[in-house]
Amino acid sequence: MEIRLELFVLFAACGLVTLIPRILPFLLMHRLTLPRVLTDWLSFIPICLLSALFFQNLLIARSGEFPTLSIIHLAAAIPTVLVAVTSKSLSFTVITGVVSMALLRFFQ
């Protein structure tokens, strides 16, 4: 396989475009201290993102209809939420969700 300079430059540019928005905010904010109000507000972002992902998979949207509940996703979500609340461990929660979804799809 031939390595052409144009492809190498293209891949390097793509890597830079990918890295800059991920690294630049950390470099710029490294020495700054944010006000307490802003820090408190930003602390809600992870739970909002996770909730959006959770409900996006739990609800099935069809054009012209109300969203319906996905029973298989709800059945997998119940033990996952219980493990999340009781253990407070992200690893156990993810493992529980993956295993419960795999079992439900296997026996469906």
C-alpha positions as CSV (number, residue, x, y, z in Angstrom):
1,M,0.0,0.0,0.0
2,E,1.3,3.4,-1.0
3,I,1.3,6.2,1.5
4,R,0.7,9.5,-0.2
5,L,1.5,12.8,1.3
6,E,-2.0,14.2,0.7
7,L,-3.6,11.4,2.7
8,F,-1.1,11.8,5.5
9,V,-1.9,15.5,5.7
10,L,-5.6,14.8,5.5
11,F,-5.5,12.3,8.4
12,A,-3.3,14.7,10.5
13,A,-5.8,17.6,9.8
14,C,-8.7,15.4,10.8
15,G,-6.9,14.4,14.0
16,L,-6.3,18.0,14.8
17,V,-9.9,19.0,14.1
18,T,-11.0,16.3,16.5
19,L,-8.5,17.1,19.2
20,I,-8.8,20.8,19.3
21,P,-12.4,21.1,20.6
22,R,-11.6,18.4,23.2
23,I,-8.3,19.7,24.5
24,L,-8.5,23.5,24.0
25,P,-11.2,24.1,26.7
26,F,-9.1,22.2,29.3
27,L,-6.0,24.2,28.4
28,L,-7.9,27.5,28.5
29,M,-9.8,26.7,31.7
30,H,-6.9,25.1,33.6
31,R,-5.9,28.1,35.6
32,L,-9.3,29.8,35.9
33,T,-11.6,29.4,38.8
34,L,-15.3,29.6,37.9
35,P,-17.9,31.2,40.1
36,R,-19.8,28.9,42.4
37,V,-23.1,29.5,40.6
38,L,-21.6,28.5,37.3
39,T,-19.9,25.4,38.8
40,D,-23.2,24.4,40.4
41,W,-25.1,24.8,37.1
42,L,-22.5,22.8,35.2
43,S,-22.8,20.0,37.7
44,F,-26.2,19.2,36.3
45,I,-25.0,18.6,32.7
46,P,-23.9,14.9,33.2
47,I,-27.3,13.9,34.7
48,C,-29.1,15.8,31.9
49,L,-27.2,14.0,29.2
50,L,-27.6,10.6,30.8
51,S,-31.4,11.2,31.3
52,A,-31.7,12.2,27.6
53,L,-29.9,9.1,26.5
54,F,-32.0,6.9,28.9
55,F,-35.4,8.3,27.8
56,Q,-34.4,8.3,24.1
57,N,-34.0,4.5,24.3
58,L,-36.9,4.0,26.5
59,L,-39.4,5.8,24.3
60,I,-40.2,4.8,20.7
61,A,-41.2,7.8,18.5
62,R,-43.2,7.3,15.4
63,S,-44.3,10.0,13.0
64,G,-47.8,11.3,13.8
65,E,-48.2,9.2,17.0
66,F,-47.5,9.7,20.6
67,P,-44.3,8.0,21.9
68,T,-44.7,4.5,23.1
69,L,-42.8,2.7,25.8
70,S,-40.3,0.0,24.8
71,I,-41.1,-2.9,27.0
72,I,-37.8,-4.7,26.5
73,H,-35.8,-1.5,27.4
74,L,-38.0,-0.9,30.4
75,A,-37.5,-4.4,31.6
76,A,-33.7,-4.0,31.3
77,A,-33.8,-0.5,32.9
78,I,-35.5,-1.7,36.1
79,P,-32.7,-3.9,37.4
80,T,-30.1,-1.4,36.1
81,V,-31.7,1.5,38.0
82,L,-32.0,-0.6,41.1
83,V,-28.3,-1.5,41.0
84,A,-27.4,2.1,40.2
85,V,-29.3,3.4,43.2
86,T,-28.1,0.8,45.7
87,S,-24.5,0.4,44.6
88,K,-23.6,3.9,43.3
89,S,-21.1,2.1,41.1
90,L,-20.9,3.0,37.4
91,S,-19.2,-0.3,36.6
92,F,-21.8,-2.4,38.2
93,T,-24.6,-0.3,36.7
94,V,-23.2,-0.7,33.1
95,I,-22.6,-4.4,33.6
96,T,-26.1,-4.9,34.9
97,G,-27.6,-3.0,32.0
98,V,-25.6,-4.9,29.4
99,V,-26.2,-8.3,30.9
100,S,-30.0,-7.7,31.4
101,M,-30.4,-6.4,27.9
102,A,-28.4,-9.4,26.5
103,L,-30.5,-11.9,28.5
104,L,-33.8,-10.2,27.4
105,R,-32.8,-10.2,23.7
106,F,-31.6,-13.8,24.0
107,F,-34.8,-15.1,25.5
108,Q,-37.1,-12.9,23.4
